[in-house]
Amino acid sequence: MTDSEPREGVGAASTSDRRVVVRGHPFNAEAPLAALETSITPVADFYVRTNLGVPAIDHASWRLTVDGLVDRPLELTLPDLESMPSIALTCTMECAGNNRTRLAPITEGEPWGPGAISTGVFGGVPLDAVLDRAGIQPGTVEIRFEGADRGTPRGRTDEIAYERSLPLADARGRDVLLVTTMNETPLTAEHGAPVRLVVPGWYGMASVKWLRRIEALDHPLEAHYQTRQYRYYGDEPVGAPGAPPVRTMRVNSMVLHPASGDLVGPGPHEVRGAAWSGDAPIAAVDVSVDAGEWRPAELLTAGPQDDRDRYAWRRWTFAWGGATAGRHSIRSRATAADGSVQPDRPVWNRLGYGNNAIAITLVTVRGEG
């Protein structure tokens, strides 16, 4: 596949909004599961996560400030960024709260089902190039990213900006991008236009949208969405020190066809799905029908696996033969190259993050008549 060839789903858009709205304001919506059957999720079907609402930004007057511990503070316009060498990467992006509703007891936060995940082709300037232009000084510990979105989160009375940080080594690596295009079209407002951060392999909270400032810090960032939210709290209260931070996507998989609740005919069927991991490539997917033995699925690729696809989910297929009348359960289990495997049961945490437990898809096979 060459860069000039169209890719499945690239540039495509839904004729109507098929997303499952989780909250109207600020707008949060899941991708329709049918849209996830394509390797690339159309922009209009891509899940949306907003914490503080979508800010109104004039692209002509927008500026990206790069300051802090730098030799040459920068103020970049959108044309400045677009004139720099850019790359495109296919990335699977998952909300940290995806599948939160499958946790028991129920946790606080948006009631996400399984559709807070999508895959897109993100184009932009490597963050490393902008940091080099600014000249990061010795003593820098973290790079802070501030979005233009502001608001008052639940549990607070003051207005704050959405801000996150990355350790310097992570900001310098993993193909972190300052993105201006999505699926080869200009970034839309709900997805962070004019410029957003994309951190491949991490849960979506790291990919700050509506980016307005990058700051080099000599200390770890203390901020609401860095040190209070997006932490794996157990029994301790939210805000307690020492809770591990939410970072890379845990190894996971899902059955996409047939969908849970489908009514299908008797006989053989093709089961299809996707698997992903933030830390290592997917090495295997196994499928179990009706709690039977685990059997290997076939890993697929949409085309030649090139370097720009290394952060994308893997498609898989499984031959389910001889389905008989009645209700049947289908489970998929992914294994990553680092040896991590999906767990049978979810690991509960107070804010409902990182649920990668094996899910059950229930399908009914109709009788011969």
N, C-alpha and C positions, 0 to 999 in steps of 0.2 A: 504494500500500500504506500503510495507516495503522498506528499503533502498536498498535492493538487487534486487528489481524488476525494470525492465526498464520502463522509462516513455516516453510517446508519444513525439517524436521529440528529445529526449536525445540521443546524440551520432550520430544523423543523419546529413548528409551533402548533399548539392545539387550536382548533377553531373556537372552542369555548373552554372556560376554566373548569376542568374536571377534578381539581384538587379537593381534598377533604379538609374543610375549614375546621381548625381546632379552636381558634379564637379570632374574633373579628377585629378587635383593637387591643393591643397592637396585633397586626395580622400575622397569624401563624397557620400553616396549612401543610398537610401531608401530600406527597405525590400519589396519584392513583396507581394502585398496584399494577394495573394493565400497562401503564407507561413504563414500568420498570423492566418489562420483558425485552426492551431494546437495549443495546449496549450503551447508547448515549440517551440520556433523558432529555426530551424537548424542554426548552426554556420555560414554556407556559405550563408544563407539568412538574417542573422541579420544585421540590419542597421549599418552603419559606420559613425561616426562623427570625423573628425580630423580638428583642427584649424591650426596646424603648420607643418603637415606632419608626417609620420611614421619614427621614428629614428631607426638607425641600432644599435642593442644592442647585445653584446656577453654575453650569459647567464652565461658562466663560470666565467667571470670577473665582472659581475654585482654585485653591492652592494647597500643595502638600508641603508642610514644613518639616525639615529634617534638622534637628538640633540636639542639644545636650552635650555630651562629651565627644564633640567632633571638631576637626580642624577647620572645616569649611561649612558653616551652616548653609542649608539650601532652602529655597522656596521655589518649588517646581509647579509649572502649569501642566494642564493635560497635554498640550502639544509637546512640551518638554519631554514628558514620559513617553509619548507615542513616537518620538524621534529616536529613542534609544533602542538598541537591539533587543528583540523579544523572542520568547519561545512559547510553545503551546504544549500543555500536558493534559492527559486524560486523567481525571481524579474522581474517585468516589468520595462523596462527602456525606457524613452521617451526623445527625444531631445527637449530642450526648444523652439526651432523654428519650431516644428512640426505643419503642417497646416498654416505656415506663408503666403503661397500664397493665402489664403482665406481672408486675411485682405485687406481693402481698406480705404485710399489709400495704395498702395504697400509700403513695408518697405525695408530697406537695410538688407543684410544678405543672407545666402544661401536660394535659392527658394525651401524650403521644401514643399512637398505635404503631404498626410496623412500617408506615410510609414516610418516616422522617429520614429518608435516605434517597440519594439520587447520584447520578454520574454525569459529569459534563466535561467539555474540552475548554480549559481555561487558558487564555492567552495574555501574556503580560511580560513585564520586565523583571528579571531576577532581582530580588531584594539585595543580594550581595553586591550587585553593580552599583546600586544607589548608595549603599553603605561605603563602598570604596570611593565613590565620588565625594562623599562628605568627609571621609577620613576618620575612622573610628579610633579614638584615643585609648592608650593603655589604661587599665583600670576599669574599663567598661565591663559590667556584669550581665546586664540584660538590655534588651531593646524593647521599648514601650511603644504600643500602637493605640492611637486614640481615634475613635470614630466621631462623625458629626452628629450622631443620634444622642439625644439627651432626654432624661425623664426621671421620674421618681419610682424606683423599684418597690415592690411589695416589702413591707417591713421597715421602710425608711421614710423620712419626711423631707429630705433634701433632694434637690435635682442634681444628677450626676451624668457624666458622659460614659459611654461604653468604652472601656479600655482594658487591654490585656497586654501581657509581655511574654517574650521568649528569652530563654537563656541565650547568650551570644552565640554559642556553638550551634544551637538549633536554628537561630536566625540566619546564620551563615551557610547552613546546609539544607538538605532535604528538598532542594528546588523550590524554596519559598518564593512566591511571585507577588508582584504588585499588578493585579489583573485589571484589564480594561475591556476584554471581550469574553464572551461565554458562548460556546457552540458557534464560533466564528461570526458572531453578531455583537454589536456594542452591548456592554453590560446594562441591564435594566435597573430602574430605581430600587425595586424590591430586593434585588440581588447585590446592591451595594454601589451602584453607579455614583460618580464616574470611575472611582478606583476602589478596589477592595484588596485585602490580603487573602492569599490562599496558602495554607500550610498543609501540603500533602501528607496523608497518613494520620493526621490528628483529627479528633472530633471537631465539629464545625465551629464551636465557640472560639477556637483559636484564629479563625479566618475573619478578622475584623472587617466589617463593611463600612462604606462611606468614609474611608480613611482620610484624615486631615492632618495628622501629625505623627512623626516617628521620632523618638527621643532615645538617645543612648544614656543609660543610667549606670551609676557606680554602686547600686544597691538593688535588692529585689523589690519589685513593685508591690505596694500595699494598696489594693483597690477592691471594690465590691465584687466584681466578676473575676477577680484573680485569686483572692485569698478568702473570700466568704462563700461565694457560689463556685460551682464546678470543682467541688472537692468530694471525695468519697468518705462521707461521714457514716459511722456505724451507729452505735447507741448514744454517742456524745451529741450535744446540741449543735446546731448549725453555728459556725463561727468559732468553735473550739479549735485550739491550735493542734497541729500535728496530723490532721487528716490528709491523706495522700491526694495530690492534685490529679484531676482528669487530664489525660494527655492523648496518647495515640488510641486509635480504634482497636478494640478487642476483636479477636478472630470470631467470625460470625458467618451465617448463611441463612438463606430463606428459600422456601418453595414458592415459585411464582405461578406455575401451571401444573396441574389444575389449582385453582384458588380455593381457599377454605370456604366451604358451603356450596361448592359446585355440585351439580347433578350431571353425571356422565354415564355413558353407555357401558355395557359389559364388554369384557375382552381386554386386549392389551392397550396400554396408554403410554405416552411419553411424558415423564415428569421433568420439568425444567425449573431451574433456579439460578441463584447467584451466590457467590461467596467472596468475602473480603477480609482483610486484616491490615492494620496500620503499621505493624512492625516487620512483617516478613511476607513473602509471596504465599499464596495458597498452594499447598502441596497435594491435598486430596480432599474429596468430599465423599461421604458415605451416606446411604439412604436406608431407612428401615420402614417397612410397611407393616402395620398392625402389630407393632412392638416385636417384630421378628428380628432376625439377625441383621447386622449392618452389612451392606453390600456396596461395593465401590460404584460411584457414578463416573461418567466420562467428563473430564474437564474440556471445555471448548474455548476457542478464541474467535473473535469476530473477524479476524484477519491475521496477517503476520504480526506476531508480538514484537513491536519495536520499543525503543527506549521511552517514548512518550506515554506508553500505556502501563508503565510499571506501577502506577498508583491506582489503577482501575480494578474493579471487581472482576472475578473470573466467572464466566457462565458455565453451567454444567447441565448434563442431561442424564436421565436414568430410565431404563426400560422396565415398566411395570406390566408384567404379563398376567393374563388370566384374572382380571378383576371380576369378582362375583357380586351378585346383588347384595346390597346392604351398605352400612356405613364403614368407612375405612380410615385409618390414620396414617399419615405420611410424615416422617421426620427426616431432616437433613442435618449432618454434622460435619463441620469443616475442620481441617487440620492445616496449620501454617508450617512453613519450612523451618521455623525455629522450635517446632515441637509443641506449640500451644494448640489446645483442642477446645472446642466449644464444650462448656459444662452441661450436665443434665439439668441442673437446677440453677436458677438465677442467684446471684450474690446480692442480697438486699443491702441497700444503703439509703440513708435518710432522704436524699434528694433524687433518688431514682435514676442514677446515671449508669451507663455502660452495661445495660442488660444484654448479654450475648448468649443466654441460655437457649438450648435446643427448643424449637417451637413445634407444635403439633398442628398439622393441616388436616382437617376433617373433610372427607369427600364422600358423597353418596352415589353408589352405583345403582342405577335403576334395573328392575328385573327384565327378563327376556321379553315380556309382553309390553 
